[in-house]
Amino acid sequence: MFEPEGDEDELSLFTSSQTETYKDVKVNPELTEEQRGEVMKVLEKFQDVFTDVPGLTNLGKHSITLTTEEPIHSALFVASCNAERGGERTG
């Protein structure tokens, strides 16, 4: 089993708590006040897109065409931390 060796190897877990919103978008300071206002209006209108919480969509579709009904089996192996970083396989 893979055991992380410190904070750098830990995976961040999904959270449903929003920490960023459209208000956190950095708008070019060289824009005029009017232009910045227009950008903020667009950001506010589409604020559901400018979030750090993943959502759900039904817009994408895909299909996988199989060449055979026969399942493919391969041998399992345990990868060391070194192997996951591009080193040799072990096990």
MOWOBEL-V44082 format. One record per residue. N is the residue number from 1. RES is the residue in one letter. SS is DSSP state (2 for helix, 1 for strand, 0 for the rest). PHI is phi in whole degrees, -180 to 180 (999 if undefined). Layout:
N/RES/SS/PHI, N/RES/SS/PHI
This chain:
1/M/0/999, 2/F/0/-75, 3/E/0/-117, 4/P/0/-61, 5/E/0/-104, 6/G/0/143, 7/D/2/-60, 8/E/2/-66, 9/D/2/-96, 10/E/0/-75, 11/L/0/-89, 12/S/0/-80, 13/L/0/-89, 14/F/0/-61, 15/T/0/-132, 16/S/0/-94, 17/S/0/-87, 18/Q/0/-76, 19/T/0/-115, 20/E/0/-131, 21/T/0/-134, 22/Y/2/-62, 23/K/2/-69, 24/D/2/-87, 25/V/0/-69, 26/K/0/-85, 27/V/0/-100, 28/N/0/-52, 29/P/0/-69, 30/E/0/-81, 31/L/0/-73, 32/T/0/-73, 33/E/2/-58, 34/E/2/-63, 35/Q/2/-64, 36/R/2/-62, 37/G/2/-62, 38/E/2/-64, 39/V/2/-62, 40/M/2/-64, 41/K/2/-64, 42/V/2/-66, 43/L/2/-60, 44/E/2/-67, 45/K/2/-62, 46/F/0/-109, 47/Q/0/-62, 48/D/0/-65, 49/V/0/-84, 50/F/0/-95, 51/T/0/-141, 52/D/0/-98, 53/V/0/-102, 54/P/0/-62, 55/G/0/-119, 56/L/0/-130, 57/T/0/-135, 58/N/0/-117, 59/L/0/-82, 60/G/0/-92, 61/K/0/-135, 62/H/0/-151, 63/S/0/-144, 64/I/0/-119, 65/T/0/-94, 66/L/0/-87, 67/T/0/-92, 68/T/0/-155, 69/E/0/-85, 70/E/0/-76, 71/P/0/-67, 72/I/0/-100, 73/H/0/-115, 74/S/0/-137, 75/A/0/-70, 76/L/0/-86, 77/F/0/-145, 78/V/0/-96, 79/A/0/-100, 80/S/0/-78, 81/C/2/-59, 82/N/2/-63, 83/A/2/-67, 84/E/2/-69, 85/R/0/-99, 86/G/0/106, 87/G/0/-86, 88/E/0/-82, 89/R/0/-75, 90/T/0/-131, 91/G/0/94
